[in-house]
């Protein structure tokens, strides 16, 4: 029984079924430039595979990974398992969720609800990241930035990775459902989209970036739904999620330019090497979108109009870096935009939270009755 699974950790999870192999190895490649007859059958070639299919990795990479996994400890260290969940990314996800929870203009904030929300969101994020690493060990071996991940370096065996991802996923969604059903379904959708759609789509289409941005926009909705009892009809919920959705593009498009060679070598379908001009244009486009989205917080009543001053300054700084990247999308400008995006997101949320708390304080003062007696 064990022999029948002797090779499964070293291949993509989609190699188990021939139908999956056929689906992911077929790639429609246009032969002629886009024209009126673009969608005619004669303009497509179905037998061309511009990258190696996931079911047939490089034998040298396969042998390297096999030796690493065979030398892995029988029981992994907890710290190695924790690395599967990408702790720094998980912390960022949790902070955006908590910020959204604090921004929602609903009474009755509960510390117990916040604890379940934080733990559920963190475990869902850890599960999605762990599934991602378990599905791509052969590809992680080929990139300098991912070569040190637990499975490629031989710190965790794949079977323990799958078990860890499944366990944290079950616990995370269970804790999210304890908050309310809306939070639970959003947490489950986060795992399913990241593992089942985004991860395989990275080797099929550049649309994977848009799907990944949807995944990044779900945690703020979880925080909002936790505070509102599952109600997402308030305009503030849309603007909070849209901020995270838009932020992914200047951040990731700049990062993918910095590692474009690795992505190309592994067959990841990224705009940074397939369509560099589009990659830079999209980064600028979504940076510009931050201006109306930030003003949407004022329109929805989350913050005071004075918020527009600080938010505009932060957004214009990101737009300036995106413009430089758009005019000349080389790695130096990409690195500058990447670090600007890392500064921009926490700055926007700090400004929004500070302005929201100030507005709540001023509103409570205005509604508080005057404590004056007739004899004064």
Secondary structure as a PSIPRED ss2 file (coil, helix, strand):
# PSIPRED VFORMAT (PSIPRED V4.0)

   1 X C   1.000  0.000  0.000
   2 X C   1.000  0.000  0.000
   3 X H   0.000  1.000  0.000
   4 X H   0.000  1.000  0.000
   5 X H   0.000  1.000  0.000
   6 X C   1.000  0.000  0.000
   7 X C   1.000  0.000  0.000
   8 X H   0.000  1.000  0.000
   9 X H   0.000  1.000  0.000
  10 X H   0.000  1.000  0.000
  11 X C   1.000  0.000  0.000
  12 X C   1.000  0.000  0.000
  13 X H   0.000  1.000  0.000
  14 X H   0.000  1.000  0.000
  15 X H   0.000  1.000  0.000
  16 X H   0.000  1.000  0.000
  17 X C   1.000  0.000  0.000
  18 X H   0.000  1.000  0.000
  19 X H   0.000  1.000  0.000
  20 X H   0.000  1.000  0.000
  21 X H   0.000  1.000  0.000
  22 X H   0.000  1.000  0.000
  23 X H   0.000  1.000  0.000
  24 X H   0.000  1.000  0.000
  25 X H   0.000  1.000  0.000
  26 X C   1.000  0.000  0.000
  27 X C   1.000  0.000  0.000
  28 X C   1.000  0.000  0.000
  29 X E   0.000  0.000  1.000
  30 X E   0.000  0.000  1.000
  31 X C   1.000  0.000  0.000
  32 X C   1.000  0.000  0.000
  33 X C   1.000  0.000  0.000
  34 X C   1.000  0.000  0.000
  35 X C   1.000  0.000  0.000
  36 X C   1.000  0.000  0.000
  37 X C   1.000  0.000  0.000
  38 X C   1.000  0.000  0.000
  39 X C   1.000  0.000  0.000
  40 X C   1.000  0.000  0.000
  41 X H   0.000  1.000  0.000
  42 X H   0.000  1.000  0.000
  43 X H   0.000  1.000  0.000
  44 X E   0.000  0.000  1.000
  45 X E   0.000  0.000  1.000
  46 X C   1.000  0.000  0.000
  47 X C   1.000  0.000  0.000
  48 X C   1.000  0.000  0.000
  49 X C   1.000  0.000  0.000
  50 X C   1.000  0.000  0.000
  51 X C   1.000  0.000  0.000
  52 X C   1.000  0.000  0.000
  53 X C   1.000  0.000  0.000
  54 X C   1.000  0.000  0.000
  55 X C   1.000  0.000  0.000
  56 X C   1.000  0.000  0.000
  57 X C   1.000  0.000  0.000
  58 X C   1.000  0.000  0.000
  59 X H   0.000  1.000  0.000
  60 X H   0.000  1.000  0.000
  61 X H   0.000  1.000  0.000
  62 X H   0.000  1.000  0.000
  63 X H   0.000  1.000  0.000
  64 X H   0.000  1.000  0.000
  65 X H   0.000  1.000  0.000
  66 X H   0.000  1.000  0.000
  67 X H   0.000  1.000  0.000
  68 X H   0.000  1.000  0.000
  69 X H   0.000  1.000  0.000
  70 X H   0.000  1.000  0.000
  71 X C   1.000  0.000  0.000
  72 X C   1.000  0.000  0.000
  73 X C   1.000  0.000  0.000
  74 X C   1.000  0.000  0.000
  75 X C   1.000  0.000  0.000
  76 X C   1.000  0.000  0.000
  77 X C   1.000  0.000  0.000
  78 X H   0.000  1.000  0.000
  79 X H   0.000  1.000  0.000
  80 X H   0.000  1.000  0.000
  81 X H   0.000  1.000  0.000
  82 X H   0.000  1.000  0.000
  83 X H   0.000  1.000  0.000
  84 X H   0.000  1.000  0.000
  85 X C   1.000  0.000  0.000
  86 X C   1.000  0.000  0.000
  87 X H   0.000  1.000  0.000
  88 X H   0.000  1.000  0.000
  89 X H   0.000  1.000  0.000
  90 X H   0.000  1.000  0.000
  91 X H   0.000  1.000  0.000
  92 X H   0.000  1.000  0.000
  93 X H   0.000  1.000  0.000
  94 X H   0.000  1.000  0.000
  95 X H   0.000  1.000  0.000
  96 X H   0.000  1.000  0.000
  97 X H   0.000  1.000  0.000
  98 X H   0.000  1.000  0.000
  99 X H   0.000  1.000  0.000
 100 X H   0.000  1.000  0.000
 101 X H   0.000  1.000  0.000
 102 X H   0.000  1.000  0.000
 103 X H   0.000  1.000  0.000
 104 X C   1.000  0.000  0.000
 105 X C   1.000  0.000  0.000
 106 X C   1.000  0.000  0.000
 107 X C   1.000  0.000  0.000
 108 X C   1.000  0.000  0.000
 109 X C   1.000  0.000  0.000
 110 X C   1.000  0.000  0.000
 111 X H   0.000  1.000  0.000
 112 X H   0.000  1.000  0.000
 113 X H   0.000  1.000  0.000
 114 X H   0.000  1.000  0.000
 115 X H   0.000  1.000  0.000
 116 X H   0.000  1.000  0.000
 117 X H   0.000  1.000  0.000
 118 X H   0.000  1.000  0.000
 119 X H   0.000  1.000  0.000
 120 X H   0.000  1.000  0.000
 121 X H   0.000  1.000  0.000
 122 X H   0.000  1.000  0.000
 123 X H   0.000  1.000  0.000
 124 X H   0.000  1.000  0.000
 125 X H   0.000  1.000  0.000
 126 X H   0.000  1.000  0.000
 127 X H   0.000  1.000  0.000
 128 X H   0.000  1.000  0.000
 129 X H   0.000  1.000  0.000
 130 X H   0.000  1.000  0.000
 131 X H   0.000  1.000  0.000
 132 X H   0.000  1.000  0.000
 133 X H   0.000  1.000  0.000
 134 X H   0.000  1.000  0.000
 135 X H   0.000  1.000  0.000
 136 X C   1.000  0.000  0.000
 137 X H   0.000  1.000  0.000
 138 X H   0.000  1.000  0.000
 139 X H   0.000  1.000  0.000
 140 X H   0.000  1.000  0.000
 141 X C   1.000  0.000  0.000
 142 X C   1.000  0.000  0.000
 143 X C   1.000  0.000  0.000
 144 X C   1.000  0.000  0.000
 145 X C   1.000  0.000  0.000
 146 X C   1.000  0.000  0.000
 147 X C   1.000  0.000  0.000
 148 X C   1.000  0.000  0.000
 149 X C   1.000  0.000  0.000
 150 X C   1.000  0.000  0.000
 151 X C   1.000  0.000  0.000
 152 X C   1.000  0.000  0.000
 153 X C   1.000  0.000  0.000
 154 X C   1.000  0.000  0.000
 155 X C   1.000  0.000  0.000
 156 X C   1.000  0.000  0.000
 157 X C   1.000  0.000  0.000
 158 X H   0.000  1.000  0.000
 159 X H   0.000  1.000  0.000
 160 X H   0.000  1.000  0.000
 161 X H   0.000  1.000  0.000
 162 X H   0.000  1.000  0.000
 163 X H   0.000  1.000  0.000
 164 X H   0.000  1.000  0.000
 165 X H   0.000  1.000  0.000
 166 X H   0.000  1.000  0.000
 167 X H   0.000  1.000  0.000
 168 X H   0.000  1.000  0.000
 169 X H   0.000  1.000  0.000
 170 X H   0.000  1.000  0.000
 171 X H   0.000  1.000  0.000
 172 X H   0.000  1.000  0.000
 173 X H   0.000  1.000  0.000
 174 X H   0.000  1.000  0.000
 175 X H   0.000  1.000  0.000
 176 X H   0.000  1.000  0.000
 177 X H   0.000  1.000  0.000
 178 X H   0.000  1.000  0.000
 179 X H   0.000  1.000  0.000
 180 X C   1.000  0.000  0.000
 181 X H   0.000  1.000  0.000
 182 X H   0.000  1.000  0.000
 183 X H   0.000  1.000  0.000
 184 X H   0.000  1.000  0.000
 185 X H   0.000  1.000  0.000
 186 X H   0.000  1.000  0.000
 187 X H   0.000  1.000  0.000
 188 X H   0.000  1.000  0.000
 189 X H   0.000  1.000  0.000
 190 X H   0.000  1.000  0.000
 191 X H   0.000  1.000  0.000
 192 X H   0.000  1.000  0.000
 193 X H   0.000  1.000  0.000
 194 X H   0.000  1.000  0.000
 195 X H   0.000  1.000  0.000
 196 X H   0.000  1.000  0.000
 197 X H   0.000  1.000  0.000
 198 X H   0.000  1.000  0.000
 199 X H   0.000  1.000  0.000
 200 X H   0.000  1.000  0.000
 201 X H   0.000  1.000  0.000
 202 X C   1.000  0.000  0.000
 203 X C   1.000  0.000  0.000
 204 X C   1.000  0.000  0.000
 205 X C   1.000  0.000  0.000
 206 X C   1.000  0.000  0.000
 207 X C   1.000  0.000  0.000
 208 X H   0.000  1.000  0.000
 209 X H   0.000  1.000  0.000
 210 X H   0.000  1.000  0.000
 211 X H   0.000  1.000  0.000
 212 X H   0.000  1.000  0.000
 213 X H   0.000  1.000  0.000
 214 X H   0.000  1.000  0.000
 215 X H   0.000  1.000  0.000
 216 X H   0.000  1.000  0.000
 217 X H   0.000  1.000  0.000
 218 X H   0.000  1.000  0.000
 219 X H   0.000  1.000  0.000
 220 X H   0.000  1.000  0.000
 221 X H   0.000  1.000  0.000
 222 X H   0.000  1.000  0.000
 223 X H   0.000  1.000  0.000
 224 X H   0.000  1.000  0.000
 225 X H   0.000  1.000  0.000
 226 X H   0.000  1.000  0.000
 227 X H   0.000  1.000  0.000
 228 X H   0.000  1.000  0.000
 229 X C   1.000  0.000  0.000
 230 X C   1.000  0.000  0.000
 231 X C   1.000  0.000  0.000
 232 X C   1.000  0.000  0.000
 233 X C   1.000  0.000  0.000
 234 X C   1.000  0.000  0.000
 235 X H   0.000  1.000  0.000
 236 X H   0.000  1.000  0.000
 237 X H   0.000  1.000  0.000
 238 X H   0.000  1.000  0.000
 239 X H   0.000  1.000  0.000
 240 X H   0.000  1.000  0.000
 241 X H   0.000  1.000  0.000
 242 X H   0.000  1.000  0.000
 243 X H   0.000  1.000  0.000
 244 X H   0.000  1.000  0.000
 245 X H   0.000  1.000  0.000
 246 X H   0.000  1.000  0.000
 247 X H   0.000  1.000  0.000
 248 X H   0.000  1.000  0.000
 249 X H   0.000  1.000  0.000
 250 X H   0.000  1.000  0.000
 251 X H   0.000  1.000  0.000
 252 X H   0.000  1.000  0.000
 253 X H   0.000  1.000  0.000
 254 X H   0.000  1.000  0.000
 255 X H   0.000  1.000  0.000
 256 X H   0.000  1.000  0.000
 257 X H   0.000  1.000  0.000
 258 X H   0.000  1.000  0.000
 259 X C   1.000  0.000  0.000
 260 X H   0.000  1.000  0.000
 261 X H   0.000  1.000  0.000
 262 X H   0.000  1.000  0.000
 263 X H   0.000  1.000  0.000
 264 X H   0.000  1.000  0.000
 265 X H   0.000  1.000  0.000
 266 X H   0.000  1.000  0.000
 267 X C   1.000  0.000  0.000
 268 X C   1.000  0.000  0.000
 269 X C   1.000  0.000  0.000
 270 X C   1.000  0.000  0.000
 271 X H   0.000  1.000  0.000
 272 X H   0.000  1.000  0.000
 273 X H   0.000  1.000  0.000
 274 X H   0.000  1.000  0.000
 275 X C   1.000  0.000  0.000
 276 X H   0.000  1.000  0.000
 277 X H   0.000  1.000  0.000
 278 X H   0.000  1.000  0.000
 279 X H   0.000  1.000  0.000
 280 X H   0.000  1.000  0.000
 281 X H   0.000  1.000  0.000
 282 X H   0.000  1.000  0.000
 283 X H   0.000  1.000  0.000
 284 X H   0.000  1.000  0.000
 285 X H   0.000  1.000  0.000
 286 X H   0.000  1.000  0.000
 287 X H   0.000  1.000  0.000
 288 X H   0.000  1.000  0.000
 289 X H   0.000  1.000  0.000
 290 X H   0.000  1.000  0.000
 291 X H   0.000  1.000  0.000
 292 X H   0.000  1.000  0.000
 293 X H   0.000  1.000  0.000
 294 X H   0.000  1.000  0.000
 295 X H   0.000  1.000  0.000
 296 X H   0.000  1.000  0.000
 297 X H   0.000  1.000  0.000
 298 X H   0.000  1.000  0.000
 299 X H   0.000  1.000  0.000
 300 X C   1.000  0.000  0.000
 301 X C   1.000  0.000  0.000
 302 X C   1.000  0.000  0.000
 303 X C   1.000  0.000  0.000
 304 X C   1.000  0.000  0.000
 305 X C   1.000  0.000  0.000
 306 X C   1.000  0.000  0.000
 307 X H   0.000  1.000  0.000
 308 X H   0.000  1.000  0.000
 309 X H   0.000  1.000  0.000
 310 X H   0.000  1.000  0.000
 311 X H   0.000  1.000  0.000
 312 X H   0.000  1.000  0.000
 313 X H   0.000  1.000  0.000
 314 X H   0.000  1.000  0.000
 315 X H   0.000  1.000  0.000
 316 X H   0.000  1.000  0.000
 317 X H   0.000  1.000  0.000
 318 X H   0.000  1.000  0.000
 319 X H   0.000  1.000  0.000
 320 X H   0.000  1.000  0.000
 321 X H   0.000  1.000  0.000
 322 X H   0.000  1.000  0.000
 323 X H   0.000  1.000  0.000
 324 X H   0.000  1.000  0.000
 325 X H   0.000  1.000  0.000
 326 X H   0.000  1.000  0.000
 327 X H   0.000  1.000  0.000
 328 X C   1.000  0.000  0.000
 329 X C   1.000  0.000  0.000
 330 X C   1.000  0.000  0.000
 331 X H   0.000  1.000  0.000
 332 X H   0.000  1.000  0.000
 333 X H   0.000  1.000  0.000
 334 X H   0.000  1.000  0.000
 335 X H   0.000  1.000  0.000
 336 X H   0.000  1.000  0.000
 337 X H   0.000  1.000  0.000
 338 X H   0.000  1.000  0.000
 339 X H   0.000  1.000  0.000
 340 X H   0.000  1.000  0.000
 341 X H   0.000  1.000  0.000
 342 X H   0.000  1.000  0.000
 343 X H   0.000  1.000  0.000
 344 X H   0.000  1.000  0.000
 345 X H   0.000  1.000  0.000
 346 X H   0.000  1.000  0.000
 347 X H   0.000  1.000  0.000
 348 X H   0.000  1.000  0.000
 349 X H   0.000  1.000  0.000
 350 X H   0.000  1.000  0.000
 351 X H   0.000  1.000  0.000
 352 X H   0.000  1.000  0.000
 353 X H   0.000  1.000  0.000
 354 X H   0.000  1.000  0.000
 355 X H   0.000  1.000  0.000
 356 X H   0.000  1.000  0.000
 357 X H   0.000  1.000  0.000
 358 X H   0.000  1.000  0.000
 359 X H   0.000  1.000  0.000
 360 X H   0.000  1.000  0.000
 361 X H   0.000  1.000  0.000
 362 X H   0.000  1.000  0.000
 363 X H   0.000  1.000  0.000
 364 X H   0.000  1.000  0.000
 365 X H   0.000  1.000  0.000
 366 X H   0.000  1.000  0.000
 367 X H   0.000  1.000  0.000
 368 X C   1.000  0.000  0.000
 369 X C   1.000  0.000  0.000
 370 X C   1.000  0.000  0.000
 371 X C   1.000  0.000  0.000
 372 X C   1.000  0.000  0.000
 373 X C   1.000  0.000  0.000
 374 X C   1.000  0.000  0.000
 375 X C   1.000  0.000  0.000
 376 X C   1.000  0.000  0.000
